[in-house]
Amino acid sequence: MNLEKSRFNMIEQQIRTWNVLNQSVLDLLFLVKREQFMPTGLEDMAFTDCELPIRVHGKNTGQFTMSPKLEARLVQELQLAPHEQVLQIGAGTGYLAALLAQKCSRITVTEFNPDVAEFARQNLEKNQITQVKIIQCCGFKSAASLGQFDVIVQAGRSEVIPDMLIQQLKPNGRFIGIIGQDPVHRATLIKKSATQVTSTTPLFETTAFELPNAPKAKAFQF
């Protein structure tokens, strides 16, 4: 398999055509090697337009990667600045954090599953990504203890906007994540003003793995 040709085709045929046009983001996809973050045996599928199961030591964890085009689009929409500190909920394989780390000061990642947390940590170390700290905990339950951040990335889906994360945004901070119930999921951007007023912008429809312990919509009752 010609990895560089497959990477080029992924970027040109999947990602650029999905409105990822920021050249610095496209350049990152050449720089950070996605196949090096894949579970063993799935390296050749790193460039496919789909979610892949995250397997650790040959066992499924019940979690999935995001598609390459979704990861790239989230990075583009955030427009990170070099001084910003980021909180990411859900480690995945570590690849999204590796991309974000190229554009900001530091990233704290929370991961509920200890096997997934260790897998992501090893991938980041292997690729010499040093600006990322992974904490094994539930990010939704532990958010208040982690402090405030310029940017919060929910690397997966929740049925409703996670208010506990929005509260941890600094003034002028922003949140991005996939929000919704089946069959409609939307990437959503929330900005907090200097006066703590929030604005919500639906960006595009997509699909993503539902994160463990993500907040649920309240059941309708008569």
C-alpha positions in Angstrom: 0.0 0.0 0.0 1.3 3.4 -1.0 0.6 5.4 2.2 1.5 8.8 0.9 -0.7 8.3 -2.2 -3.6 7.2 0.1 -3.0 10.2 2.3 -3.1 12.5 -0.6 -6.3 10.9 -2.0 -7.9 11.2 1.5 -7.1 14.9 1.7 -8.1 15.8 -1.9 -11.1 13.5 -2.4 -12.7 13.4 1.1 -11.5 16.3 3.2 -11.0 19.2 0.7 -14.4 18.4 -0.8 -16.0 18.6 2.6 -15.2 22.3 2.8 -11.9 22.0 4.6 -10.0 24.6 2.6 -7.7 26.1 5.2 -4.3 25.3 3.9 -2.7 25.1 7.4 -5.2 22.4 8.4 -4.6 20.5 5.2 -0.8 20.7 5.7 -1.3 19.2 9.2 -2.9 16.1 7.7 0.4 15.5 5.8 2.5 16.2 8.9 0.6 14.1 11.5 0.5 10.5 10.3 -3.0 9.2 10.9 -2.0 5.5 10.4 0.4 5.7 13.3 -2.5 6.3 15.6 -4.6 3.3 14.4 -5.2 0.1 16.3 -3.1 -2.8 15.2 -4.4 -4.4 12.0 -6.4 -1.2 11.0 -3.4 0.9 9.8 -4.4 0.3 6.1 -7.9 1.7 6.9 -6.6 5.0 8.4 -7.6 6.9 5.2 -11.1 5.5 4.8 -14.1 7.8 5.2 -15.6 6.0 8.1 -15.5 5.4 11.9 -13.2 2.6 13.0 -13.5 0.5 16.1 -10.8 1.3 18.7 -9.2 -2.0 19.7 -6.7 -2.3 22.5 -4.7 -5.6 22.8 -6.9 -7.1 20.2 -10.1 -6.4 22.1 -12.9 -4.0 21.1 -13.4 -1.1 23.6 -16.8 -0.2 22.4 -15.5 3.1 21.2 -14.9 4.4 17.7 -12.7 6.9 15.9 -14.2 9.9 14.1 -13.9 10.0 10.4 -10.9 11.9 9.0 -13.0 14.6 7.4 -14.9 15.3 10.6 -11.6 15.6 12.6 -10.2 18.0 10.0 -13.4 20.1 9.9 -13.5 20.5 13.7 -9.9 21.7 13.7 -10.7 24.2 10.9 -13.8 25.5 12.7 -12.0 26.1 16.0 -9.4 28.5 14.5 -7.1 27.9 17.4 -4.5 30.5 18.5 -1.0 29.6 19.7 -1.6 30.8 23.2 -4.8 28.9 23.8 -5.3 26.0 26.3 -7.7 23.3 25.3 -9.7 20.7 27.1 -10.7 17.6 25.0 -13.4 15.2 26.2 -12.7 11.7 24.9 -9.2 10.6 23.8 -10.0 8.4 20.9 -6.7 7.2 19.5 -4.9 10.5 20.3 -5.0 11.6 16.7 -7.4 14.6 17.1 -5.3 15.8 20.1 -2.2 15.5 18.0 -3.7 17.7 15.3 -4.9 20.3 17.8 -1.6 20.3 19.6 0.1 21.7 16.5 -2.1 24.9 16.8 -2.3 25.7 20.5 -0.3 25.9 23.7 -1.4 22.8 25.6 -4.2 20.2 25.7 -5.7 18.4 28.6 -7.6 15.2 27.5 -10.0 13.3 29.7 -10.8 9.7 28.9 -13.2 7.4 30.8 -11.9 4.1 29.6 -8.4 3.3 31.1 -7.4 1.1 28.1 -8.3 3.8 25.6 -6.5 6.5 27.7 -3.3 4.4 27.8 -3.6 3.6 24.0 -3.9 7.3 23.2 -1.0 8.2 25.6 1.3 5.7 23.9 0.4 6.9 20.4 1.2 10.5 21.4 4.5 9.5 23.0 5.4 7.4 20.0 4.8 10.4 17.7 6.6 12.8 20.1 3.6 15.0 20.8 4.5 16.5 24.2 1.8 19.2 24.6 -0.9 16.8 25.5 -1.8 15.5 29.0 -4.2 12.6 29.3 -6.2 12.1 32.5 -8.2 8.9 33.0 -11.5 10.2 34.3 -15.0 11.1 33.2 -14.6 14.6 31.7 -18.3 15.4 32.2 -18.2 14.7 35.9 -14.7 16.1 36.5 -14.9 19.3 34.4 -15.3 21.6 37.3 -12.2 20.3 39.0 -10.0 20.8 35.9 -10.3 24.6 35.7 -11.2 26.9 32.8 -10.1 26.7 29.3 -10.0 28.8 26.2 -11.4 26.0 24.1 -13.3 22.8 24.9 -13.6 20.0 22.3 -16.1 17.2 22.8 -14.6 14.5 20.7 -17.8 12.6 20.2 -21.5 13.1 20.6 -23.9 14.0 23.4 -27.7 14.2 23.1 -27.8 17.7 24.5 -25.4 20.6 25.0 -23.2 19.7 28.1 -23.8 22.7 30.3 -21.1 21.5 32.8 -18.5 22.0 30.0 -19.8 25.4 28.9 -19.4 26.6 32.5 -15.7 25.9 32.2 -15.1 28.2 29.3 -13.1 31.3 29.9 -14.6 34.6 28.7 -14.3 34.7 24.9 -13.9 30.9 25.0 -15.6 28.4 22.7 -16.9 24.9 22.7 -17.3 22.5 19.8 -18.9 19.1 19.7 -21.5 16.8 18.1 -25.0 17.3 19.6 -28.2 15.5 18.9 -30.4 12.4 19.1 -30.8 9.8 16.3 -31.2 10.4 13.5 -30.0 14.0 13.5 -26.6 15.0 14.9 -25.0 18.4 14.3 -21.6 19.8 14.9 -22.2 22.8 17.1 -20.1 25.7 18.0 -20.8 27.7 21.2 -19.0 31.0 22.0 -18.9 32.7 25.3 -18.5 36.5 25.3 -16.4 38.6 27.6 -19.5 39.2 29.6 -20.3 35.5 29.9 -23.1 35.5 27.3 -23.2 32.4 25.1 -24.2 32.1 21.5 -24.9 28.8 19.7 -24.2 28.1 16.0 -25.2 24.8 14.4 -22.4 24.1 11.8 -23.3 21.0 9.8 -24.9 17.6 10.1 -22.8 14.6 10.8 -22.5 11.5 12.9 -20.2 10.5 15.8 -19.8 7.9 18.5 -21.7 8.8 21.7 -19.3 9.4 24.6 -19.6 7.5 27.8 -21.6 9.4 30.5 -22.6 12.1 28.0 -25.6 14.1 29.1 -28.9 12.8 27.8 -32.1 14.6 26.7 -34.9 14.5 29.3 -37.6 11.9 28.4 -40.8 13.5 27.4 -43.6 13.1 29.9 -47.3 13.8 29.6 
